Amino acid sequence: MGERPRWARGVEGDRGMKKRVASLLICALVVALTAPAAAGMWYDAAVTAVTGQGLMTGTGAGFDPEGAVTRATVFQTLYNLEGRPSVEDSAAWPDAAGKWYEPAACWAKSAGLTQGTGAGFEGDRAVTRAELVVALSRYAQSKGTDLTQWKDVELLRTYMDAELLARWDVDAFRWAVGTKVIGGQSASDGLYLAPGQGATRAELAQILVRLTALYPASTPADQGADTRPAEGAATQPSSAPADQEPDGAAPAGIPS
């Protein structure tokens, strides 16, 4: 056979280049979706711990450390921590029916961790740090913890924004600070509780590590095949939730 025409060799070269570029793009996409978080970040150890224990999974964007924490994620992680027990009242939340977090939502109601928002469970709604702390404190109470043990008024005085706390949140924050479940957010002028600020998934991972030191994870009732779904994306908080956490304002910072 004779030598291929120059134009044919050029077409084949272009096709080979396109295949190599496509392969590289696919590899980059796989790495982006499977990487838990950027290496060398303050939350690395926490993310490794909570994913290893099965308390958190990820979203369609990997672990998504800067993503907003939703109501569904909060109660799903606590449900995982409790060992994913069987749920009797499977019709507790009509708006959660058929959703990946339905068992966790129903369990959270039966355990007294949430009364909903007034519009249902609203699993995709983003939570504030105050809402998160209150949910965690209710979990602690469900484990027999008496929040009145942390009545020392000095516990919160080191925080620049303690006056922003609603009166119904004070006991929850005293417990969280007293047990070091939260440490606050640091800024140039001091520490902040940031009750009205949204919580990130990285912050939740760090908090869960501290929480499990107090309440070790239970063995899942469905131990075997792991069917935990990826966690969904957040929507913006609605106003005046029935769980009565405030909508204060606080500066951003690095969690301590």
NORWO-V185066 format. One record per helix or strand of 2 or more residues. SS is the DSSP state (H for helix, E for strand). FROM is the first residue (numbers start at 1). LEN is the number of residues. If there is no record, write none. Layout:
[[SS;FROM;LEN] [SS;FROM;LEN]]
//
This chain:
[[H;6;29] [H;44;9] [H;71;11] [H;94;3] [H;102;9] [E;125;2] [H;129;14] [H;147;3] [H;153;4] [H;162;3] [H;167;12] [E;185;3] [E;190;3] [H;201;14] [E;254;2]]
//
